[in-house]
Amino acid sequence: MATETLTLGKALNAGLRRALENDPKVVIMGEDVGKLGGVFRITDGLQKDFGDQRVIDTPLAESGIIGTAVGLAIRGYRPVCEIQFDGFVYPAYDQIVSQVAKMHYRSRGKLNIPMVIRIPFGGGIGAVEHHSESPEAYFAHTAGLKVVSCANPQDAYVMIQQAIASDDPIVFLEPKRRYWEKGPVDLDAPLSEAYPLHAARVARAGTDATLLAYGPMVRTCLDAATAAAEDGRNLEVIDLRTLSPLDLGVVYESVRRTGRAVVVHEAPSNLGMGAEVAARITEECFYSLESPVLRVAGFDTPYPAARVEEEYLPDLDRVLDAVDRTFGW
């Protein structure tokens, strides 16, 4: 077993490399992904090893990147598009929602669009405007798209390969503030035996309340659970992993045991993923709930300047305060 300690960013690089090796129809395209290796160096070294016909530096035109990838996907390729920052995806939003999401349905199943749209998302790195946003709800709301987010290096390595191998278009959200966090990665893990791509997972078992998160907030919730344990509270943490389709069986099972649930994400709370998760938990687990499902999220404002972003982002204290409130009912 070739298990190594890698950062989440290096794990993504290794997963992309493995996908390029395994399938000659896989191509990577995006702004500065080739010679530079991507602004976060996620594609570092790939153009050198696989050539500029498979790792393609594109013009600064997100709509053009996605539109070209649609054509490639229809012709049998498996394009992997990098959107350099979350806030840059909006010029491509029309292509993603009007073409990528609908082509299979409009063709009555005759055409597949096997493409992956990689988006570094979320804040916490002190970036400037349009570099720290959380657009996941836009895409999860769109029928025809699948949306996933990794939270640790092992998942990053496996999930990017699973997404590329899928025949469905997938928006792949990467928590940019976690790119440099390290963890063990089994580089020999066969995809056939890997944890399913569209499945939630218990990241930490507990009995007193359930914390639900994805992407960058999984680590925050794990830290909150560790802190809560010092006060005698045993919190369960669930990594949702897939936002569309949502996998809530493990969530319902957990909430029926704990009776309390808190959903955490960086995006603003208004019409965010937390609202959908809370609604479904309430529908399915109403008689098990000891308190309302609470949400901890970014505030309903545009993302603030970097110097005050830590006041905006959910943190350990806000998560623990929500847990305290669930016990006040």
DOTI-556157 format. One record per residue: residue in three letters; x, y, z of N, C-alpha, C in turn. Coordinates in steps of 0.1 Angstrom, whole numbers, plus 2048, in hexadecimal, padded with zeros to 3 digits. Layout:
# DOTI-556157
ALAXYZXYZXYZ
...
***
This chain:
# DOTI-556157
MET8097F480080080080080980C800
ALA8088157F68108217F580982C7FC
THR80982D80980383781080D842813
GLU80A84F80F81385A81180B865818
THR81386E81F80D87A82580E88581B
LEU80288A81780289480C7F889F811
THR7FB8AB80B7F18B680D7E58B3804
LEU7DA8BA8077CE8B87FF7D18BC7F0
GLY7D98C67EE7DC8CB7E17E58C17D9
LYS7EF8BB7E07F78B07DA7EF8A47D7
ALA7E58A17E07DD8957DD7D48977D1
LEU7CF8A37CF7C88A67C27D18A47B6
ASN7DD8A97B77E78A87AC7E989A7A9
ALA7EB8917B47ED8837B17E187C7AB
GLY7D58807AF7C987B7A97C887E79B
LEU7CB88B7977CA88F7897D4888781
ARG7E08867877EB87F77F7E687077D
ARG7E086A7877DC85C7857D185B77A
ALA7C886577A7BD8657707C3867762
LEU7CD8707617D38727547DA86574F
GLU7E085E7587E78527557DE847750
ASN7D28467577C983B7557C083D748
ASP7BE8497447B584B7397BA856730
PRO7BE8537237C485D71A7B9867716
LYS7AD8657197A286F7157A187A720
VAL7A887972B7A78837357B088F731
VAL7AA89B7317B28A772E7AF8B1739
ILE7B98B973D7B78C37477B98D0740
MET7B08DA7437B08E773C7AD8F2746
GLY7B38FD7447B090874D7BB91374C
GLU7B991E7537C29297537CE92675C
ASP7DA9267557E792375C7E9915762
VAL7E190C75D7E28FE7637EE8F775E
GLY7F48FC7527FF8F474C80D8F8751
LYS81390274B82190574E82290A75D
LEU81891276281991677081590B779
GLY80C9027758078F877E7FB8FC787
GLY7F49067827E990B78A7ED915794
VAL7E391E7977E69287A17E99227AF
PHE7E39167B27E690F7BE7EF9037BC
ARG7F59027B07FE8F87AD7F88EA7AD
ILE7EB8E97AB7E48DC7AC7E88D479F
THR7EA8DA7947EE8D37887FD8D4785
ASP8058D678F8138D878E81A8CB788
GLY8218CD77D8298C27778218BA76D
LEU8148BC76C80C8B376380E8B6755
GLN80F8C37518128C674381F8C173F
LYS8298C27478378BE7448378AF741
ASP82F8A774882F89974782589373C
PHE81A89B73A81089673180E89E724
GLY8158AA7248158B271880A8BC717
ASP80B8C670E8028D170E7F58CE706
GLN7F48C27017E88BE6FA7DE8B8704
ARG7E38B47107DA8AE71A7D98B7727
VAL7E38C07297E28CA7347E38D772D
ILE7D88DE72C7D78E97227D58F6729
ASP7DE9007267DC90D72B7D2914722
THR7C89197287BD9207217BE92F722
PRO7B79367197B694471B7AE947728
LEU7AE95472C7A795873879895A734
ALA79194F73378394F72E77C943733
GLU77694473F76F93874576493373D
SER75C93B73675293672D75892E722
GLY76393371D76A92B71276F91E716
ILE77491E72377A91172876F907729
ILE76390A72F7589017317528FD723
GLY75090771B74A90470E7528FB706
THR7608FD7067698F36FF7688E6705
ALA7678E57127678D871975A8D0715
VAL74F8D87147428D17107448CA702
GLY74A8D16F974D8CA6EC7568BE6ED
LEU7608BF6F57698B46F77628A86FE
ALA75A8AB7077528A070E749899705
ILE7428A16FC73989B6F27418916E9
ARG74E8956E675688D6DD75D8826E4
GLY75A87F6F17608746F876C876701
TYR77088370277B88670B77588871A
ARG77E88972377A88B731782898736
PRO77C8A37327838B07367828B3745
VAL78D8B874B78D8BC7597908CB758
CYS7868D475B7888E275A78B8E8768
GLU7968F07687998F7775794905774
ILE78B90977D78791777F79191D78A
GLN7989277867A492B78F7A092F79D
PHE79593679E78F9397AB7809397AA
ASP7799367B676B9357B67639407B0
GLY76894C7B37619587AE76295A79F
PHE76B95279876D95478A76494B782
VAL75C94278975493978274793F77B
TYR74494B77F73795177B73795476C
PRO74195876574195975673D94C74F
ALA74094175673D93375073092E755
TYR72993575E71D93076471292D759
ASP71193574F70793274470B92573D
GLN71792373A71B91673471890A73D
ILE71B90C74A71A90075370B8FD755
VAL7039077576F59057596ED90274D
SER6F09087426E89077366EC8FC72D
GLN6F98F872D6FE8EE7247038E172C
VAL70C8E37357128D873C7078D0743
ALA6FF8D774B6F58D07536E98CA74B
LYS6E78CF73F6DB8CB7386DD8C272B
MET6E98C17276EC8BA71A6E78AB71A
HIS6E98A47256E58967266D6895725
TYR6CF89E72C6C089E72D6BB8A271F
ARG6C08AC7196BB8B170D6BD8A7701
SER6C889F7026CA8956F86C38886FB
ARG6BA8887056B387C7096BD87070C
GLY6C88747136D186A7176DB86670D
LYS6DB86B7016E48676F66F286D6F8
LEU6F38786FF70087E70170487F710
ASN71087B71371587D72071F888720
ILE72088F72C72989A72D733896739
PRO73D88D737745889742750893744
MET74D89E74B7578A874E7578AC75D
VAL7628B17617648B676F7678C476F
ILE7618CC7777648DA7797698DC787
ARG7768DE78777D8E079477C8EF799
ILE7778F17A57768FF7AA77C8FF7B8
PRO7879067BA78C9097C77829137CE
PHE77C9107D97729187DF77491B7EE
GLY76D9257F276E929800779933803
GLY77993881078294281478D93D81D
GLY79394682579D94282F7AB94382A
ILE7AD94981E7BB94B81A7BF959818
GLY7B796281C7BB97181C7BB97680D
ALA7B29718057B29757F77AA9817F4
VAL7AB9877E87A39937E579698F7DF
GLU78E9997DA7819987D677F98D7CB
HIS7759857CB77197B7C277B96E7C3
HIS78296D7CE78B9627D07879597DC
SER77C95C7E27799547EF76A9517F0
GLU76494E7E575594C7E675193D7E6
SER74593B7E974092D7EB73392C7E2
PRO7359297D57299297CC72291B7CB
GLU7249127D57209047D37119037D1
ALA70990C7D86FA90A7D76F590D7C9
TYR6FC9167C26F79197B46F790C7AC
PHE7029047AD7038F87A56FB8EC7AB
ALA6FB8EB7B86F38E07BE6E48E27BB
HIS6E08EE7B86D28F17B56CF8EE7A7
THR6D98EB79E6D78E97906D68DB78D
ALA6CA8D67886C88C87846D18C5779
GLY6D78B97796E08B576F6EF8B6773
LEU6F28BD77D7008BE7827018B678F
LYS70D8B07917108AA79E71B8B37A4
VAL71B8B47B17238BD7B87298B67C4
VAL7378B67C573D8AF7D07488B87D6
SER74D8B57E27578BD7E87608B47F1
CYS76D8B47EF7768AC7F777A8B4804
ALA77E8AD80E7828B481B78F8B0820
ASN7958A581B7A28A08207AA89A814
PRO7B78988167BF89480B7BB886805
GLN7B787C80D7B386F8087A78717FF
ASP79D87880379187A7FB7948827EE
ALA79D88C7F07A18947E47A788B7D9
TYR7B08827DD7B68797D47AD8707CD
VAL7A486A7D579A8607CF78F8677C8
MET7898717CE77D8777C877F87E7BB
ILE78B8847B978E88A7AC78E8807A1
GLN7948747A479486979A786864797
GLN77E8627A277185D7A0769867798
ALA76A87479A76387E79376787E784
ILE77387C78177887C77377386F76C
ALA77286477476D85876E75E85876C
SER757861772748861771744866763
ASP73986175E73386675272A872753
ASP72987776072188376272A88F764
PRO72489B76172C8A776472C8AA773
ILE7388AD7787398AE7877418BB78A
VAL73B8C37937418CF7987498CA7A5
PHE7568CB7A475F8C67AE7658D27B6
LEU7608D37C37638DF7CB76F8DB7D4
GLU77A8E37D37868E17DB7878EC7E6
PRO7888E87F27898F27FD7978F87FE
LYS7999047F87A690A7F57AE90C802
ARG7A690F80D7AE91281A7B4905820
ARG7B08F981A7B58EC81F7BF8E6816
TYR7C38ED80B7CC8E88017D98E3808
TRP7DD8EA8127EB8E78187EA8DE824
GLU7DE8D98287DD8D08337E08C282F
LYS7E78BB8387ED8AE8347E58A383A
GLY7E68978347DF88B8397E487F831
PRO7E28738367E686782F7DE864823
VAL7E58608187DE85D80B7E384F806
ASP7DA8468047DD8397FE7DD83B7EF
LEU7E983C7E97EA83E7DB7E78327D3
ASP7E58267D97E281A7D27D38167D4
ALA7CB81F7DA7BD81C7DC7B681A7CF
PRO7B180E7CC7A980C7BF79C8137C0
LEU79881A7B578B8217B57808177B7
SER78180B7B37768017B47737FE7C2
GLU77C8007CB77A7FD7D977980A7E2
ALA77A8167DC7798227E376B8257E8
TYR76B82E7F275E8337F775783A7EC
PRO74A8387EB74283E7DF74484D7DF
LEU7448527D27458617D073A8687D6
HIS72E8637D472286B7D871C8657E5
ALA7248657F072085F7FC726868808
ALA71E86B81272387281E72A868827
ARG73286D83073A86483973B86A847
VAL73B86285173D86685E74C869860
ALA75087586375E879865762877873
ARG75887887C75B87588B74E871891
ALA74E86689874286089E7408688AB
GLY7338698AE72F8708BA72086D8BE
THR71C8718C970F86E8CF7068798D2
ASP70B8858D47038908DA6FD89A8D0
ALA70489C8C56FF8A58BB7068A28AE
THR7008A68A37068A389670A8B088F
LEU7168B188B71B8BC88371D8B7874
LEU7178BF86B7178BC85D71F8C6855
ALA7288C284D7308CC8467368C5839
TYR73C8CD8317438C982574E8D2822
GLY7588CD81A7638D681676B8DB821
PRO76D8E98217768EF82B7718EE83A
MET7648ED83B75E8ED84975E8E0850
VAL7628D58497638C885076E8C985B
ARG77A8CF8577848D18617808D986D
THR7798E486A7748ED87476B8E587E
CYS7628DD8797598D58817608CA889
LEU76A8C48837728BA88A77A8C1896
ASP77F8CD8947858D589E77B8D88A9
ALA76F8DC8A57648DF8AF7618D38B7
ALA7608C78B175D8BB8B87688B88C2
THR7758BA8BE7808B88C877F8C18D4
ALA77B8CE8D177A8D78DC76E8D48E5
ALA7638D08DF7578CC8E77598C08F0
ALA7628B78EB7658AB8F376B8AF901
GLU7728BA9017788BF90E76E8C3918
ASP7628C69137578CA91C74D8BE91D
GLY7518B39197488A791B73E8A4910
ARG73E8AC9057348AA8FA73B8A28EF
ASN7338988EA73888F8E07318928D3
LEU7378998CA73189D8BE7358948B2
GLU72B8918AA72D88989E72F893892
VAL73989188A73B89987E739891872
ILE73189686972E89085C733898851
ASP73C89384874089A83C736896831
LEU72F8A082C72589D82272B898815
ARG73689E81173E89A80573689D7F8
THR72A8997F772289B7EB7168A47ED
LEU7158AF7E670B8B97E87008B77DE
SER7028B17D36F88AD7C96FD8A17C2
PRO6F78957C46EC8937CD6F08927DB
LEU6E78977E46EA8967F26E88887F7
ASP6F18838006F08768056ED878814
LEU6E08768186DD87A8266D986E82E
GLY6DA8628296D78568326DF85683E
VAL6EC85883D6F58588496F2863852
VAL6ED86E84C6E987A8546DD87785C
TYR6D38718566C786E85E6C9865869
GLU6D285A8666D58518716DC85787C
SER6E58618796EC8688846E287188C
VAL6DA8798856D188288C6C787B895
ARG6C286F8906B98688986BF8638A5
ARG6CC8618A56D385D8B16D68698BA
THR6DB8748B46E087F8BC6D48898C0
GLY6CA88A8B76BF8938B96C28A28B6
ARG6CE8A58B26D28B38B06DB8B48A4
ALA6DA8BE89B6E28C088F6E58CE88D
VAL6F18D08896F68DD8856FD8DC877
VAL6F98E486E6FF8E48607088F085F
VAL7148ED85A71F8F88597248F984B
HIS72490584672A90883972E917838
GLU73891A82F73D92782E733930826
ALA72C92B81D72393381471893A81D
PRO71394581970894B8206FD942823
SER6F694482E6EB93B8336DF93B82A
ASN6DC9478246CF94981D6CF940810
LEU6C69368106C592C8056D1924802
GLY6D992280D6E691B80B6E390C80D
MET6EE90480C6EC8F580D6E78F281B
GLY6EA8F98256E58F68326D68F7833
ALA6D08FF82C6C190082C6BB8F3827
GLU6C08EE81C6BB8E28166BD8D6820
VAL6C98D58256CC8CA82E6C38CB83B
ALA6C28D78406B98D884C6AB8D5849
ALA6A68D883D6988D583A6968C6839
ARG69F8BF83269E8B183169F8A983E
ILE6A88AE8476A98A885469C8AA85C
THR6968B685B68A8B886267E8AF85C
GLU67E8AD84F6748A584967589684E
GLU68189184F684883851686880860
CYS68A88986868E88687668688F880
PHE67B89487C67489D885672898893
TYR66E88C89466A8878A26778838AA
SER6828838A368F8808AA69688D8AF
LEU6928988AA6998A58AC6968AA8BA
GLU6A08AD8C269F8B48CF69F8C38CD
SER6A38C88C26A48D68BF6A48D98B0
PRO6A18E58AC6A18E889E6AF8E5898
VAL6B08E288B6BD8E18846C28EF882
LEU6CE8F28876D48FF8866DE90087B
ARG6E190C8766EB90E86C6F5918870
VAL70291586D70D91E86F713921862
ALA71392D85D71693084F71D93E84E
GLY72194184272694F84071A958840
PHE71C96584271296E84370C972835
ASP7009778356FA97A8286FE988823
THR70B98882071299481B71C98F810
PRO72099880772B9947FE737991807
TYR74098880174B98480975499180C
PRO75899281975F99E81D76D99F819
ALA7739AA81C7829AC81A7899A2823
ALA79599F81E79D9948257A0997833
ARG7A29A48367A69A784479B9A484E
VAL78E9A384A78399F85377D992850
GLU78398A84777C97E84377A97484F
GLU78397485878196B86477596E86C
GLU77097B86B76497E87275797986A
TYR75997685D74F97185574E962855
LEU75995B85575994D853755946860
PRO74D93B85F74A93386B75792E871
ASP75792E87E76392988575F920891
LEU76991B8987669128A375C9188AD
ASP75E9248B175592A8BB74792B8B6
ARG74492F8A97379308A47309228A3
VAL7389188A073390A89F72F9058AD
LEU7389088B77359038C572990B8CB
ASP7289188C771C91F8CC70F9198C7
ALA70F9158BA70390F8B47009028BC
VAL70A8FA8BE7088EE8C67028F18D4
ASP7088FB8DA7028FF8E76F39028E6
ARG6F09098DB6E290E8DA6D99028D7
THR6DE8F78D16D58EB8CF6D28E48DC
PHE6DB8E68E66D88E08F36CF8E98FC
GLY6CC8F58F76C48FF8FF6B58FD8FD
TRP6B18F48F36A38F38F069D8E98FA
***
